[in-house]
Amino acid sequence: MPNTASTLRSDQPLGIEGANRVADILMLFLGDSDEMGVTQIARALDRSKAVVHRTLQSLVSRNLLAQDPASRAYRLGPTAATIGARAFRDCDLRVVAEPILRVLRDQTEETTTLSQRIGLGRSYIMQFPSPQEIKMLVEIGRRFPLHAGSSSKVILSNLEPNEQQLVFDGALEKLTPQTVIDPKDLIDELGEVRRQGFAVSSGERQPGAGAVAAPVFDLSNRVVGGISVCGPQQRFDEGRIAALIPLVTDAAARISAGMGWQPRVREVL
């Protein structure tokens, strides 16, 4: 009678190798090439064409890959797309953002926030307070308009024109003397925010507050929220703002990537 334990142990390395090969092949399609041939894949993985071909056929049979009948090249199949969509559908913005915002707070020693778009408004859903004695804190859960403040403007600037118009047609409340409420001036400012990928505010939603914000996108390239670094206005001079911009935009890009977003050229309004 064969030793079952020995059989399982002897089979394990082959199983792991096969699983690694499947994973390595699928991950190749996360690069620049949408389609690849068996020779290209075998060369990239430093494996024999025969072994790679057998694995590719197994993936095709399960619709994880599809093969073009004319070029014989392989691309991701419908099952792979479904798995990816399911993973990002269940992705929680707060879970993705939390570690990144903690690091950003530690880097800047200012309060970091996460806002989520809610219809034609937004709400803060997370913050990590500054360790400094004088700091800015936000009200979690309260709904804010999209025309005032850097977190609002990075969201509004990336909405479709018809959605923006709904905001312009509503009541543009002047929250502070710095709040821009003229639609033409607001449209010009939003165009610049969209082009540069961040917004800076100084006392336009809350007196005495300064902030730098950047948008967060999802798998469908839709803006779902924004992050900010905020604090007392006197600490947000030109030099400080210039230093914060790359930190904030990089953090927002990493959160967006965690939500399934992939960088691509966005249309400028």
Buried (B, 14 or more C-beta within 10 A) or exposed (E): EEEEEEEEEEEEEEEEEBEEBBEBBBEBBEEEBEBBBBEBBBEBBEBEBEBBBEBBEBBBEEBBBBBEEEEEBBBBBEBBEEEEEEEBEEBEBEEBBBEBBEBBBEEBEBBBBBBBBBEBBBBBBBBBBBEEEEBBEBEEEEEBBBBBBBBBBBBBBBBEEEEBEEBBEEEBEEBBEBBBBEBEEBBEBBEEBBEEBBBBBBBBBBEEBBBBBBBBBBBEBEBBBBBBBBBBBEBBEEEBBEEBBEBBBEBBBBBBEBBBBEEEEBEEB
